Amino acid sequence: MNRVPLIAGNWKMYKTVPEAVETATQLKEAVKDVSGRDIVIAPPFVSLHPVAQAIRGSNINLSSQDVFWEDEGAFTGQISPAMLLSAGCTYTLIGHSERRQYFGETNETVNKKTKKSIDQGLKVIVCIGETLEEREAGKTFSVLEMQISEGLKGLTPALMGTVVIAYEPVWAIGTGKTATAAQAEEDHQFIRNKLKEQFNTDVAEKTRILYGGSVKPDNIDQLMAEKDIDGVLVGGASLKVDSFSRIVKFT
């Protein structure tokens, strides 16, 4: 199965609107000749629309970092899928470990956000991953199984066509620690097998599974050489055009 690689950059809470537009404009030029892979950037909410204008007509797709599960209403501070689409997004991140750690995201809310986003026409990048304590306790696979089972509950095989999974071991995010390519591949294989059990072989073979966790220019090639790693979700290294463009241009 030839799955199109996806390289996504999560800018988290960095860059003012002018800084985001400048970075996006420079990135557009830096990767304009890249083909054979999907490129996604996720700036903060306030920069989504101006960045959408900056990358218009390019090979870069726009994502939000989060989304809410209602169409509209008295939900101060929340952003609906329709609002994201109108701002120029085609993707949204859901369930990032920092949302789970700091803002009470659960598998149940991940499921609600995923269903609503797909229903409204957004592609979703659903984030899963274990903490250091869970890994050291030998619970990695049980944690991943529960996050997949509950987070994707009720989705049909057809709806899974718009879902990307991002495996991000929490212990490797922003720590400088990175799972070895072999470790990441083992976990990706487990995730793919779980998708086969929960849905079917076709879904498992077609679903793109990204690795996230201190991805850098100096480890991208090794990661992407693995059979079940279909791309990466990049944090800090996506904030600079030179490092992110190098990751996008992996060999």
Backbone torsions as a table, in degrees:
resi	resn	phi	psi	omega
1	MET	NA	122.0	177.9
2	ASN	-94.1	101.0	178.4
3	ARG	-94.0	133.1	-179.4
4	VAL	-69.1	122.4	179.6
5	PRO	-59.9	147.0	177.9
6	LEU	-127.7	124.1	177.8
7	ILE	-113.2	114.8	-175.9
8	ALA	-118.8	138.6	177.6
9	GLY	-114.5	121.3	178.4
10	ASN	-101.5	110.1	-175.7
11	TRP	-81.7	-5.8	177.1
12	LYS	49.1	-142.7	-178.3
13	MET	-96.8	62.6	177.2
14	TYR	-130.0	150.8	173.2
15	LYS	80.9	123.4	170.4
16	THR	-71.5	174.1	179.7
17	VAL	-58.6	-49.5	178.3
18	PRO	-60.8	-38.5	179.3
19	GLU	-65.8	-39.8	-179.9
20	ALA	-65.5	-43.3	179.2
21	VAL	-63.5	-42.4	179.9
22	GLU	-63.2	-45.0	179.6
23	THR	-62.9	-44.7	-179.7
24	ALA	-62.9	-39.7	179.7
25	THR	-64.9	-43.0	178.1
26	GLN	-67.7	-39.0	179.3
27	LEU	-65.2	-40.3	177.9
28	LYS	-53.7	-43.2	179.2
29	GLU	-71.3	-38.9	-174.6
30	ALA	-68.7	-29.2	-176.3
31	VAL	-114.8	15.3	-173.9
32	LYS	-60.8	-26.8	-177.7
33	ASP	-97.4	5.2	-178.7
34	VAL	-82.1	134.0	177.4
35	SER	-138.2	172.2	177.7
36	GLY	79.9	11.6	177.3
37	ARG	-157.8	154.6	177.5
38	ASP	-94.4	139.3	-179.5
39	ILE	-118.9	130.4	-177.8
40	VAL	-134.5	137.9	172.0
41	ILE	-125.7	144.4	-177.8
42	ALA	-125.6	87.1	176.7
43	PRO	-77.3	169.6	173.7
44	PRO	-59.9	158.1	-176.9
45	PHE	-49.6	-44.7	-173.1
46	VAL	-66.2	-17.8	-177.6
47	SER	-101.1	-2.8	-173.6
48	LEU	-58.0	-52.9	-176.0
49	HIS	-66.0	-48.3	177.8
50	PRO	-62.7	-34.8	176.4
51	VAL	-68.0	-37.4	176.4
52	ALA	-57.6	-40.2	178.1
53	GLN	-66.6	-38.3	-177.1
54	ALA	-68.1	-32.9	-177.0
55	ILE	-100.8	7.7	-178.5
56	ARG	-56.0	134.8	178.1
57	GLY	80.7	4.0	-178.1
58	SER	-99.9	-175.8	177.1
59	ASN	-95.8	19.2	-179.5
60	ILE	-105.6	133.3	176.8
61	ASN	-101.4	153.6	-177.0
62	LEU	-107.3	137.6	177.4
63	SER	-130.7	150.5	168.8
64	SER	-90.7	168.9	179.7
65	GLN	-94.1	-12.4	-178.9
66	ASP	-164.6	172.7	-179.0
67	VAL	-159.3	161.3	176.1
68	PHE	-109.7	163.1	-170.9
69	TRP	-97.9	9.4	176.6
70	GLU	-116.2	155.2	-179.8
71	ASP	-69.7	-40.6	179.6
72	GLU	-169.3	174.6	177.7
73	GLY	140.2	-172.3	-177.4
74	ALA	-85.3	71.2	-178.8
75	PHE	-126.5	74.9	-173.5
76	THR	-52.2	128.5	177.0
77	GLY	88.3	-7.3	-177.2
78	GLN	-93.2	158.5	-177.3
79	ILE	-128.5	128.8	-176.5
80	SER	-88.5	162.0	175.6
81	PRO	-56.9	-40.0	-179.7
82	ALA	-62.4	-38.3	177.6
83	MET	-64.0	-41.2	179.3
84	LEU	-64.7	-43.5	178.3
85	LEU	-61.4	-40.7	-179.2
86	SER	-69.6	-22.3	178.0
87	ALA	-83.9	-11.1	177.5
88	GLY	113.1	6.1	-179.3
89	CYS	-77.3	147.0	168.2
90	THR	-116.7	-16.9	-179.9
91	TYR	-127.1	162.2	164.5
92	THR	-142.7	142.7	169.2
93	LEU	-78.4	145.8	176.2
94	ILE	-139.3	131.3	172.9
95	GLY	77.4	25.1	177.5
96	HIS	-55.6	146.9	-174.9
97	SER	-57.1	-32.4	178.9
98	GLU	-71.3	-29.9	173.6
99	ARG	-68.9	-38.5	178.9
100	ARG	-69.2	-42.2	-174.5
101	GLN	-72.6	-44.1	-171.6
102	TYR	-102.1	-21.5	-170.7
103	PHE	-126.1	18.5	170.7
104	GLY	73.7	18.9	177.4
105	GLU	-63.2	135.6	178.7
106	THR	-124.7	170.5	176.0
107	ASN	-60.6	-33.3	179.2
108	GLU	-66.4	-44.9	179.8
109	THR	-70.6	-32.9	174.7
110	VAL	-59.1	-43.6	-179.8
111	ASN	-63.1	-44.1	-179.7
112	LYS	-65.4	-42.2	178.9
113	LYS	-66.1	-40.0	-179.3
114	THR	-63.8	-48.0	-179.2
115	LYS	-62.1	-45.7	-178.8
116	LYS	-65.6	-41.9	-178.8
117	SER	-63.4	-45.6	178.6
118	ILE	-62.9	-43.3	179.9
119	ASP	-59.0	-34.2	-177.8
120	GLN	-89.9	-3.4	174.3
121	GLY	103.8	10.6	176.4
122	LEU	-91.3	145.8	167.1
123	LYS	-83.9	147.0	-174.7
124	VAL	-122.5	142.7	172.1
125	ILE	-113.3	101.1	-175.6
126	VAL	-90.2	121.8	-175.1
127	CYS	-95.2	134.2	176.5
128	ILE	-136.2	162.7	178.5
129	GLY	159.5	155.9	-176.1
130	GLU	-101.5	156.5	175.2
131	THR	-82.5	170.5	177.5
132	LEU	-61.0	-42.6	-178.9
133	GLU	-61.9	-41.5	-179.9
134	GLU	-67.0	-38.7	179.4
135	ARG	-67.0	-44.2	-178.8
136	GLU	-67.6	-22.9	178.1
137	ALA	-88.9	3.5	178.9
138	GLY	74.5	24.4	-175.6
139	LYS	-102.7	8.3	-175.4
140	THR	-51.1	-53.0	-174.8
141	PHE	-67.9	-36.8	179.3
142	SER	-68.1	-36.9	177.6
143	VAL	-66.0	-46.8	179.9
144	LEU	-62.2	-41.3	-179.8
145	GLU	-61.0	-42.7	-179.8
146	MET	-68.9	-40.8	179.6
147	GLN	-63.4	-38.7	178.8
148	ILE	-71.8	-48.7	-177.2
149	SER	-59.0	-47.3	-177.2
150	GLU	-82.2	-36.6	-177.6
151	GLY	-70.2	-29.5	-178.2
152	LEU	-109.1	14.3	-178.5
153	LYS	-58.3	133.1	175.4
154	GLY	86.1	-5.4	177.0
155	LEU	-79.5	143.7	176.7
156	THR	-90.7	162.4	174.9
157	PRO	-54.7	-36.2	179.7
158	ALA	-65.5	-42.1	-179.8
159	LEU	-67.9	-26.7	179.8
160	MET	-66.0	-11.3	177.9
161	GLY	-65.4	-18.1	179.3
162	THR	-107.4	12.5	-177.5
163	VAL	-106.5	132.5	170.3
164	VAL	-116.0	137.5	176.8
165	ILE	-101.2	133.6	174.3
166	ALA	-116.2	113.1	176.7
167	TYR	-89.0	115.3	-178.4
168	GLU	-128.9	96.8	175.2
169	PRO	-59.8	118.1	-172.6
170	VAL	-56.7	-33.7	-177.4
171	TRP	-69.2	-11.6	-178.8
172	ALA	-108.0	5.5	-177.1
173	ILE	-93.1	116.2	177.6
174	GLY	69.8	10.0	-177.9
175	THR	-101.9	-13.9	-174.8
176	GLY	86.8	-12.1	176.4
177	LYS	-84.5	140.0	179.6
178	THR	-132.2	137.2	172.4
179	ALA	-63.1	141.9	175.4
180	THR	-64.9	160.7	179.1
181	ALA	-56.9	-38.5	180.0
182	ALA	-67.0	-40.7	177.3
183	GLN	-63.2	-46.0	-179.9
184	ALA	-61.7	-42.2	179.9
185	GLU	-61.9	-41.3	179.1
186	GLU	-60.2	-43.3	-179.9
187	ASP	-70.2	-37.0	177.3
188	HIS	-65.2	-38.2	177.1
189	GLN	-62.9	-40.9	178.2
190	PHE	-61.8	-44.9	-179.4
191	ILE	-61.4	-43.5	-178.7
192	ARG	-64.8	-39.4	177.5
193	ASN	-66.1	-36.1	176.9
194	LYS	-65.4	-39.5	177.3
195	LEU	-63.4	-35.7	177.7
196	LYS	-63.9	-42.3	179.8
197	GLU	-67.8	-42.5	-174.5
198	GLN	-78.3	-29.8	-177.9
199	PHE	-121.9	-93.0	176.1
200	ASN	-165.7	176.7	-177.1
201	THR	-62.6	-39.2	-178.5
202	ASP	-61.8	-45.0	177.4
203	VAL	-61.6	-45.3	-178.4
204	ALA	-61.5	-39.1	-177.8
205	GLU	-76.0	-29.1	-175.7
206	LYS	-91.3	-24.8	-176.0
207	THR	-71.3	129.1	177.2
208	ARG	-83.1	132.1	179.4
209	ILE	-118.1	117.7	-178.2
210	LEU	-95.9	155.0	171.6
211	TYR	-106.2	136.0	176.7
212	GLY	-135.0	131.8	179.2
213	GLY	152.1	87.6	-180.0
214	SER	57.1	45.7	174.1
215	VAL	-75.0	132.5	-176.6
216	LYS	-137.9	167.6	177.1
217	PRO	-57.2	-29.5	-175.0
218	ASP	-87.1	-2.6	174.8
219	ASN	-123.9	-2.2	-176.2
220	ILE	-62.4	-41.6	-176.0
221	ASP	-65.3	-39.8	178.1
222	GLN	-65.7	-42.7	179.5
223	LEU	-62.5	-45.7	-175.4
224	MET	-74.1	-10.6	176.8
225	ALA	-77.6	-14.2	-178.6
226	GLU	-78.3	144.1	-173.3
227	LYS	-60.8	-40.5	-172.7
228	ASP	-101.6	5.1	175.4
229	ILE	-96.8	112.4	-171.4
230	ASP	-101.9	8.1	-178.4
231	GLY	156.3	-171.8	-177.0
232	VAL	-141.8	151.7	171.1
233	LEU	-109.9	112.1	-169.8
234	VAL	-104.1	135.3	176.4
235	GLY	-98.4	-102.8	-174.1
236	GLY	-53.8	-39.3	-177.4
237	ALA	-71.0	-8.6	177.8
238	SER	-88.0	-6.3	-176.4
239	LEU	-80.9	-17.2	179.0
240	LYS	-115.1	133.9	-174.1
241	VAL	-60.8	-41.2	-176.0
242	ASP	-65.7	-44.3	-178.3
243	SER	-71.6	-41.1	-178.6
244	PHE	-69.7	-39.4	178.7
245	SER	-64.2	-35.1	176.1
246	ARG	-64.2	-40.4	177.7
247	ILE	-64.3	-43.8	178.1
248	VAL	-58.7	-35.0	-176.5
249	LYS	-93.5	28.8	-179.9
250	PHE	-51.8	154.3	179.2
251	THR	-111.6	NA	NA
